[in-house]
Amino acid sequence: MSPVDDPAAAATTDSPPMARDPLSADRARAHGAAPRAAGPRRHGTTYAALDLGTNNCRLLVARPSSDGFRVVDAFSRIVRLGEGLGASNRLRDEAIRRTIEALKVCRHKMEARGVARARLIATEACRAAVNGAEFIARVREETDLDLEIVDRETEAHLAVAGCASLADPRAEGVVLFDIGGGSSELVWLDRERSGRRRLPDRVRAWTSLPVGVVTLAERHGGVDVSRDGFQAMVDEVYGLLEGFLADLGGSRPCDRFHLLGTSGTVTTIAGVHLALPRYDRRQVDGLWMRAEQVDGVLENLLAMTYRDRAANPCIGQERADLVLAGCAILEAIRRAFPADRLRIADRGLREGILMQLMAEDGVWNGNGRGGSRG
């Protein structure tokens, strides 16, 4: 998927906790990057955010602007770090090799751009693997990058920080969800009200499901998916949501409720819906889709063969065996939280990281937009 060019994401400084620098002062100087200094940063400071998930390795490099930030470099590669993890509880050697090669590219991009402040996170695959810590140590040895394994709550709040600006401000409630490779996070956001402007104050409840597109496809199959097989995936995920539904109680019926999704699944659905000849983030990010439009795309995808999905320019060979598992997770969320509207976000954890780093450094204070912004 294409990177965000200049997102207007929301920022918060209270959740998740303060980021740590992935490079020591000595190594940062060796890489052409300045070690972290106290106090506000100049607008010319270069920041980086890296999200290593179960399926993808993604990097954004950006500099602050008056209304957010401007991306100066980006990288995304499907590495399938969590391939086979469900069966063995271990990261495989080949998956580790692919991932380290991608991380070397990220390191070179950070060096070339003179990154001064960064946060590099790893999510479900590294959380779940018995050799996750060993992998982190190997990454440090071979790439000189310090990855931080974040917990699920941090991951959920980063998704909020990156995407919540797309929530309808008139909606009484919004369920924001991020369908990942190995886990899926959901957050209930209340309406922004006077005296409760910070994003953490709007989070009524959150959950993380131990299932994503890679793990679900490996259990049920992703190449040849029958309608019965698809329904079995939906039923499994819905069962995982029942506890969250019970916790929310009567929160669902409210005015102008909608879903807000960030993931390769929802951006793919948007691209297919628009019949794009090639994926275009500018047409996808912020798109509103009605429930019947989502239904139509799901029906079309279920009718496609694996070869058809691989040939679609918004799916491709690398996602063709995963997209229906993602659609099953989405369908379970829609069953649990019926909504007339779904908004698509082509932004997420990396954008949330960047906004938090910049807010922590007070880069907008001179414009009256300090770290309390949310």
C-alpha positions in Angstrom: 0.0 0.0 0.0 1.1 3.5 -0.6 2.4 5.6 2.3 0.5 8.6 3.8 1.8 11.8 2.1 0.7 14.4 4.6 -1.9 13.1 7.1 -3.8 15.2 9.5 -3.8 12.6 12.3 -4.6 13.3 15.9 -2.0 13.4 18.6 -1.8 12.5 22.3 1.0 12.4 24.8 -0.5 10.4 27.6 -1.0 7.0 25.9 0.9 5.0 25.0 3.9 5.7 27.3 6.9 7.8 26.3 8.8 6.4 23.3 12.4 5.4 23.8 15.1 6.1 21.2 16.1 3.0 19.1 19.7 4.2 18.7 22.2 5.0 21.4 23.9 8.4 21.3 27.1 6.9 20.0 25.4 4.9 17.3 23.1 7.8 16.4 26.2 10.0 15.8 27.7 7.2 13.7 24.5 7.0 11.6 24.5 10.8 11.0 21.6 11.3 13.5 21.6 13.5 16.5 20.9 11.9 19.9 17.7 13.0 21.7 17.9 16.4 23.4 15.5 17.8 25.9 13.0 20.5 25.0 11.1 21.4 21.8 12.5 20.5 18.4 12.9 22.7 15.4 10.5 22.1 12.5 13.5 20.8 10.5 14.0 17.7 12.8 13.5 14.4 11.1 11.5 11.7 12.8 10.9 8.0 11.9 8.3 5.4 12.9 8.7 1.8 12.1 5.9 -0.8 12.6 7.0 -4.5 12.3 3.9 -6.6 12.3 3.1 -10.3 11.6 2.8 -9.6 7.9 4.4 -6.3 7.1 7.4 -4.1 7.8 6.6 -0.5 7.4 8.6 2.7 7.8 7.7 6.4 7.6 10.2 9.2 7.8 8.7 12.7 8.3 9.3 16.3 9.3 6.8 18.5 11.2 4.6 20.9 9.3 2.2 23.5 10.6 -0.8 21.2 10.4 0.8 17.8 11.1 3.8 16.4 9.3 5.2 15.9 5.8 6.5 12.5 4.8 10.0 12.6 3.3 10.6 8.9 2.8 8.7 5.6 3.3 9.1 1.9 2.9 6.7 -1.1 3.1 7.4 -4.7 2.4 5.4 -7.9 3.1 7.8 -10.1 5.1 5.4 -12.6 6.7 7.5 -12.7 9.9 4.7 -14.7 11.6 4.5 -17.4 8.9 3.9 -20.7 10.6 3.9 -19.2 14.1 0.6 -20.7 15.0 1.8 -24.2 14.5 5.3 -23.9 16.1 5.2 -20.8 18.4 8.5 -19.9 16.8 9.7 -17.4 14.2 11.0 -19.4 11.3 14.6 -18.9 10.0 13.5 -17.9 6.5 10.9 -15.4 7.9 13.6 -13.9 10.1 16.0 -13.6 7.1 13.4 -11.8 5.0 12.6 -9.5 7.9 16.2 -8.6 8.6 16.8 -7.7 5.0 13.8 -5.4 5.1 15.0 -3.8 8.3 18.4 -3.1 6.7 16.6 -1.1 4.1 14.8 0.8 6.8 18.1 1.5 8.6 19.7 2.8 5.4 16.7 5.1 4.8 16.9 6.5 8.3 20.6 7.1 7.9 20.2 8.8 4.6 17.5 11.1 6.0 19.4 12.0 9.1 16.7 10.8 11.5 17.1 12.3 14.9 14.2 10.8 16.8 12.5 7.5 16.2 10.4 4.8 17.6 10.6 1.3 16.2 7.9 -1.1 17.3 7.3 -4.8 16.9 3.8 -6.3 17.5 2.0 -9.7 17.7 4.5 -12.0 16.0 7.3 -10.9 18.4 4.9 -10.9 21.4 3.8 -14.5 20.7 7.0 -16.2 19.6 9.1 -18.1 22.1 12.1 -16.8 20.3 10.9 -13.3 20.0 13.5 -11.9 22.4 16.2 -13.8 20.5 15.0 -12.3 17.2 15.1 -8.8 18.7 18.7 -9.4 19.8 19.6 -10.7 16.4 18.1 -7.6 14.8 20.2 -5.4 17.0 23.3 -7.3 16.2 22.8 -7.4 12.4 21.1 -4.0 11.7 22.0 -1.9 14.7 18.4 -1.1 15.3 16.6 -1.5 18.7 13.1 -2.8 18.2 10.6 -2.3 21.1 8.0 -5.1 21.5 4.8 -3.2 22.5 1.9 -4.7 24.3 -1.6 -4.9 22.8 -2.9 -1.9 24.8 -0.2 0.3 23.4 -0.9 -0.9 19.9 -4.6 -0.1 20.3 -3.8 3.4 21.5 -1.3 4.1 18.7 -4.1 3.1 16.2 -6.3 5.7 17.9 -3.6 8.4 17.7 -3.1 7.7 14.0 -6.7 7.4 12.9 -9.1 9.1 15.2 -9.1 12.4 13.3 -11.2 10.6 10.7 -14.0 9.9 13.1 -17.2 11.8 12.4 -17.2 14.5 15.2 -21.0 14.4 15.2 -21.1 10.6 16.0 -22.0 9.7 19.6 -19.9 6.5 19.2 -17.3 5.1 16.9 -15.7 1.6 16.8 -12.1 2.0 15.5 -10.5 -1.3 14.4 -7.1 -2.4 13.1 -7.0 -5.8 11.5 -3.4 -7.0 11.7 -1.5 -10.1 10.6 -1.5 -11.7 14.1 -3.9 -9.7 16.2 -6.8 -7.3 15.7 -7.4 -4.3 17.9 -10.8 -2.6 18.5 -11.5 0.7 20.4 -14.8 2.3 21.3 -14.4 6.1 21.0 -17.0 8.4 22.6 -17.8 11.7 21.0 -15.5 14.6 21.6 -17.0 16.9 24.1 -16.1 20.2 25.8 -13.7 19.5 28.7 -12.8 16.1 27.4 -10.7 16.8 24.3 -7.7 14.4 24.9 -7.9 11.1 23.0 -7.3 8.9 26.0 -10.4 10.5 27.7 -12.6 9.5 24.7 -11.6 5.8 24.9 -14.5 4.0 26.6 -13.2 0.5 26.1 -10.7 -1.5 24.0 -9.8 -5.1 23.2 -7.3 -7.0 21.3 -8.2 -10.3 19.6 -5.5 -12.9 19.2 -6.3 -13.4 15.5 -5.2 -11.7 12.3 -5.2 -12.3 8.6 -2.1 -14.5 8.7 -3.1 -16.7 11.7 -6.7 -17.0 10.5 -5.7 -17.9 6.9 -3.2 -20.5 8.1 -5.9 -22.2 10.3 -8.7 -22.2 7.7 -6.9 -21.8 4.4 -6.6 -18.7 2.2 -6.2 -20.0 -1.4 -9.5 -21.9 -1.9 -12.1 -20.4 0.4 -15.7 -21.8 0.2 -18.6 -19.9 1.5 -18.9 -22.4 4.4 -15.2 -21.9 5.1 -15.6 -18.2 5.1 -18.6 -18.4 7.5 -16.5 -20.6 9.8 -13.9 -17.9 10.0 -16.5 -15.2 10.7 -18.0 -17.4 13.5 -14.6 -18.0 15.1 -13.9 -14.2 15.2 -17.4 -13.3 16.4 -16.9 -15.7 19.3 -13.8 -13.8 20.3 -15.8 -10.6 20.3 -18.5 -11.7 22.7 -16.6 -10.7 25.8 -16.0 -7.2 24.4 -19.7 -6.9 23.6 -20.6 -7.9 27.1 -18.3 -5.3 28.6 -19.8 -2.5 26.4 -23.3 -3.5 27.5 -25.8 -0.9 26.1 -23.2 1.3 24.4 -24.0 0.3 20.8 -27.3 2.1 20.1 -26.4 5.8 19.6 -26.8 8.6 17.1 -24.7 8.5 13.9 -22.6 5.5 15.1 -20.1 4.3 12.5 -17.1 2.1 12.0 -13.6 3.3 11.3 -11.1 0.8 9.9 -7.4 0.8 9.3 -5.6 -2.1 7.7 -4.7 -3.7 4.4 -8.1 -5.4 4.5 -10.2 -2.2 4.5 -8.0 -0.3 2.1 -8.1 -3.3 -0.3 -11.9 -3.3 0.0 -12.0 0.4 -0.8 -9.7 0.0 -3.8 -11.8 -2.9 -5.2 -15.0 -0.9 -4.6 -13.6 2.0 -6.6 -12.3 -0.3 -9.3 -8.9 1.4 -9.2 -6.5 0.4 -12.0 -3.8 0.7 -9.4 -4.0 1.5 -5.7 -4.2 5.2 -4.9 -4.0 6.3 -1.3 -5.4 9.7 -2.1 -8.7 8.2 -3.2 -8.9 5.7 -0.4 -7.9 7.5 2.8 -11.0 9.0 4.3 -13.4 7.3 2.0 -16.9 6.6 3.3 -18.6 3.3 2.3 -22.2 2.4 3.0 -23.0 -1.0 4.4 -24.5 -2.2 1.1 -21.3 -1.2 -0.7 -19.2 -3.2 1.7 -21.6 -6.1 1.2 -21.2 -5.9 -2.6 -17.4 -6.0 -2.4 -17.4 -9.0 0.0 -19.7 -10.8 -2.3 -17.5 -10.1 -5.3 -14.4 -11.3 -3.5 -16.1 -14.5 -2.4 -17.0 -15.2 -6.0 -13.4 -14.7 -7.2 -10.9 -17.5 -7.6 -7.5 -17.2 -6.1 -6.1 -16.4 -9.6 -8.8 -13.6 -9.9 -7.8 -12.1 -6.6 -4.1 -12.3 -7.4 -4.7 -10.5 -10.7 -6.7 -7.6 -9.1 -4.4 -4.5 -8.9 -5.6 -3.7 -5.4 -4.9 -7.2 -4.0 -2.0 -8.8 -5.9 -0.2 -12.0 -5.4 1.2 -11.2 -2.0 -2.3 -10.6 -0.5 -4.4 -13.0 -2.5 -4.3 -15.7 0.1 -5.0 -13.4 3.0 -7.7 -11.0 1.9 -10.7 -13.3 2.6 -9.4 -14.0 6.1 -9.3 -10.2 6.6 -12.8 -9.9 5.2 -14.0 -12.5 7.7 -12.6 -10.5 10.6 -14.3 -7.4 9.2 -17.6 -9.3 8.8 -17.5 -10.4 12.4 -16.9 -6.9 13.5 -19.8 -5.7 11.4 -22.0 -8.4 12.9 -21.1 -7.3 16.4 -21.4 -3.6 15.6 -24.0 -3.1 12.9 -23.4 0.3 11.2 -24.7 2.0 8.1 -21.3 3.6 7.5 -17.6 2.5 7.4 -14.8 5.0 7.0 -11.5 3.8 5.5 -8.2 5.0 6.9 -4.9 4.5 5.1 -3.0 5.5 8.2 -2.3 3.8 11.5 0.4 2.9 13.9 3.2 4.8 12.2 1.3 8.0 12.0 0.3 7.7 15.6 3.9 7.2 16.6 5.1 10.2 14.6 2.4 12.5 16.0 3.2 11.4 19.5 6.9 11.9 19.1 6.4 15.4 17.7 3.9 16.3 20.4 6.3 15.1 23.1 8.9 17.4 21.7 6.5 20.4 21.6 7.1 21.0 17.9 3.7 22.8 17.5 4.0 25.0 20.6 5.0 28.0 18.6 1.8 27.7 16.7 -0.3 27.3 19.8 -0.5 23.6 19.3 1.4 21.9 22.1 1.6 18.5 23.4 -1.9 18.5 25.0 -3.5 18.5 21.6 -5.8 15.6 21.1 
